[in-house]
Amino acid sequence: MTTIDDRRPTACDDAESRTTVRIEAAGSAPDRAVLDLSGYYAGRGWSARATDRPFSYRYTAVGDADVTLRRSQISGAIRGAIPASDDYIVQWLTTGHGVPDVLRDRVPMTGDVPMLFPTAREFVFEYEDYDQRVVHMSRRLVHEVADEQFHTGQVADLGIDHLRVLDPAAVTLWRNSLALLSRELRTGGVDTLLWHTLTRGTAAAFLRMYPPTAAELPPAVLLPRRARLRAAVEYVHEHAAEPVSVSEVARAAGLSVRATQEAFQRHLGVTPMQYLQHVRLDHVRRELLHADVGTTAVQSVARRWGFAHLGRFSAAYRATFGEYPRNTLRR
């Protein structure tokens, strides 16, 4: 049995109205489990089978477009690929066994400890005879709260390490935020002001467990009277992986090219292109810190971020971080 209630706001709904998400699926056939569950994650290559007990599954989800609280239960085994997603997905097991990424990370679930799915890329999971709790959070919500708390700006990637060792106090805060959210879900639903407030609190608790490593925006751009400079800086961060020109940065800020160059020099002490290079070097460093030393080439990462000359790139990297990129990779 599968039931999906996905109520979109109507034209008469106010700006705070939410998309209601409610999903219920249950059954006893492995093929049906694959059809139902893979559909919720745009999955591919999924398979399910019985273990030493009769096969059954149940999947529920309730919330809105920003946060859904989910539960997945299977008596049996299931495996499949989940493609890159805009959602941040935290999950933990209360019973059973599971490995969220069997091809790359190969880190098994541990008891009741939360773990973030590596949703920035495709991964293949494998679970057996389990009861799993899952929280989906939208990229819009998490990035908005990250900007409020960490001044990250409008970046495409927060640089979150999904395998970081979690601070127990942060986990406690996360669980408390979910308890409040669950209670409001039961009593008030998703259209209340309290639900809206609590979803932002949940995103904040998530960022306590998984703080962004994306470079914080310079304090000089955070003053209200420098909104145009901030827009220029945010454009650089958001488009760092693309070809960027000073004229494009100026256009994003609503300034002339000369005014943009003068604002960067006066308040940041660098040109727009020098600032862009610093942002790209930060991205290179994050990749090297989390890369597989056996399969990653420094030159490939550098080229991906626009550095064609390895010697000049290494010199700039060392001047910025105090070590050569190969030393960062070996960590």
N, C-alpha and C positions, 0 to 999 in steps of 0.2 A: 504494500500500500504506500502510495506517495501523495502527499498533499503539500502544495506550495501556495502561500498567500503573500503576494508581492504587491502591496498597495502603493501606487504612485500618488504623490500629492495632486490634488485637483486644482483648477484655476482659482478656486476661491480659498484655497489654503493660504495661510500667511507664510512669511519667510522662514519661520522656525519649524514649520511642519516637516515631518520626517517620512521617509519611505519605510513602511513597515515590512519587515522580513519575517516570515514564519514558514518553516520547513519541517515536515514530518515524513519519514520514510521507514518502513519496517518490512521484514519478510524472512523467508527461510531458504531462498534459492540463491546460490552463489552468482549465477548469471544476472539475476535481477539486482543483486547488491552492486555488481560492477556497473550496470546501467544507471542505477540511481546515483551512487556515490561519485562516480567519475564525472557525472554531469555537473555536480556542484563545484568542481574544481577544474573544469575543462581538461580533464585528465586524458591520458592516452596509454595504451598498452596495459590496462589494468587486468588483473586476474584475481580470483578468489577461490578458495577450496575449503572443504571441511577438514578438521583435525581429528582428534579422538572423541569428539562429541558432536551432536547434531548441529548443523550449520544454522545460524540465525544472525540477523543484523537489525540495528535500530539507529536512526540518525535524526537528531532534532536540532533546530536552530531558531532563535528568536531574537529580535532586535530591530535595528534600523540600518540605513545605508552606511552609517559611520561605525557602529559596533554591533556585532552579533555574538551571542553566547551560544555555544554549540556543544553537543555531546554525541560521540560516536561509540557504539558498542558492537562488537562482533565476536560471536562464538565461531571461530574459524581463523583462517589466514587470508590476508589480502596484500597485494603488492601493485605498484603502478607509478607512473611518472606524472608529476604536477609541473606545468610550465610556469615561467616567471609570472608573477602576479603583482598588482598594485597594492594588495592588502598586506598588512603586517599580521602574521598569524602566530599566536603563542599557544602551545599545547602541552599537556602533561597527562600521564597515565595514573589512574588509581589502582588498576590491576592490569596484568598481562605484560607483554613484551613488544618492543618496537624499536626500529632504527629509522629515523627520519630520512637519512641520506645514505643509502647502502653503497653507492658508487664512488662517492668522494670523501665525505667526512667520516662515515662509518662509526658514528658515536651513538651508542645505544641510549635509550631513555633510562633514567634513574629514578625509581620510586615515584614520588609525588613532586619532583622538581620540574619547574617550567622550562621549556626550551623553545626558542624561536625557529620557525621554519626558514630555510634559506630562499625566500621567495624572490630574491633579485635574479635568480637563475632557475633553470629546470633542475629538478632533483627526483630521485626515485626512492620511495619509502617502502618499508616492509613491516607489517604488524601482525600479531597473532594473539587470539583469545584475550581481547583487551577491552577496557573501559577508558575512553579518552575524553578529556575536557579540552575544548578549543575556543579561543577568542579571536575573532577577526576584527581588525581595526583598519579603517580606510587610510590611504596615504594622505588624503587631504587633511584629515583630522590630526594625524600624528605630526605631519610637517608643520601645520599651523601652530600646534602647541610647542613643538621644538623651536620654532622661530620666537615665540613668546618667551620661552625659558632660557634658550641658549643663543638667541640672535643668529640663527643659522642662515636666515634669508631664504629666498625661494630656490632651494637647491634640488636637483634631481635625486641626489643620493646623500643620505645622512651619515654614511660610513659606519653603520651599526655592525658590530661583531656578533653574529648569531650564536657563537660558541663561547662567549665570554663567561667566566665564572661569576655567578650571581651573588650579590651582597644579600645575606639573609634578611637584613632590615628592609631592603628594597623589595624582596619577595613578600615579606609580611605586609608592607604597604600595598602591594599589588593585590594580594588576597583580600585585604580589607576593602579596597576599592571595588572589587568584583562583588563582594557581599552586599555592599550598598547598592550597586547597580542591579543586582538580581532582585533585591527587595523592591526597588522602585519599578522594575519590570512587572512584578506581580501586582503591585498596588496601584500604580499610576499609568503604566504603559510608556510608550516612546514619544508621546506628544507633549509631555510636561516640561516645564522649565527645569525641574530637578533632574530629569533624565538627561537633558542637554548639559547641565552642569556636571553631572556624574560621569558622562562619557569623556568629557575633557579631563576630569580627574583620573580616569582610567588611563588615558593616553599619557598623562603626566607620570603616573606610577610606572607605566611601561618604560618611559624614558629614564626613570631612575634605575630600572634593571638593566636597560640597554641604552646608555647615554650615547648621543651622536658623537662621532669623531670628526665630522665635517667642521672645517675651520669656522670659528665664530666670527661674525662680521666685526670689522674694526669699530671700537667705540666711537670714533670720530664721525661715523655715518649714522649713528643712532639718534642724534638730536633731531627734533621735528623740523628745524629750519634747514636741515640738510637732506630732505626727502628725495631730492633729485639725485644727489650723489649716491644715496642708498640704492635708488632704483638702478643706477649704473653699475654699482658693485654687485647687486643681486643678479643683474643680467650676465655679468661675467661668470659668476658661480653657476648659474643655471645652464649656460651654454659653453662651459669650459671644454667639453668634449667635441665641440664643433669649431669650424673656422670662424674666427671673430675678428672684426676690424674696429678701429676707434670710432668710425662713423656709425656703426651699428650700436655701439655702446652709447654714443651720444644721442642717437635717435630714441633709444629705450628710456633715456633720462629726460628727454625733451630739452636738450641743451645743444649748443653748437659744438663742433669738434674742439675748437680752441677753449671754450668754457669748460668742457669735460677734462681736457688735459690739464688746465690750470687747477681745477678742483681736486683732481687726483694728486697733483704735486703739492698743493697747499695743505691738504688735510691728511694725506696718506704718505706723502714723501716719495712717491713712485709715479711713473707714467701708467696709463691704463694697460699697456702691453706688458710692463714689468709686473703689475699686479696679476694679470692673467697668467704669467709664467709661474708666479708663486702658488696660485691656486692649482695649476696643473702639477706642479711638483708635489703638493700635498696629496693629490690623487695618486700619483705614482707611489709615494711612500705608503699610503694605506694599502694599495694593491700588493706591494712587496712584503709588507708585514704579515699579510694573510695568504701569501702564495705558497705553493708547493715548491720547495727548493729543487726538487728533482725534475720538475717538468716546466719550470718558468725561466725564461731568459730575460735578463734586465733590458736588453735592447728591444725586445718585443713590447714590453710594457711601456718603455720610453717612447717608442714610435707611436703607440696607440694614443699617447697624450701629446703628440705633436713635436717630439724632440728627435730630429733627424741625425744630428751629429753627436755620437755617443760620448766623445771626449768633452765637448762643451757642456753636454747634459750632466756628466759626472761631476765636473767642476762646479756647476751651479748647484747641484744636489748637495755636494759636500759643504759648500759655502752656506747653504741654508740649514742643513741638519747636523753638520759636524761629523759626518761619516760618508763613505762612498755607498752607492746604492747596492753593490754586491754584499756589503756588510749587513745592510738592512735585511736583504733577502735571506741571509744565512741564519737570522734569528729564528 
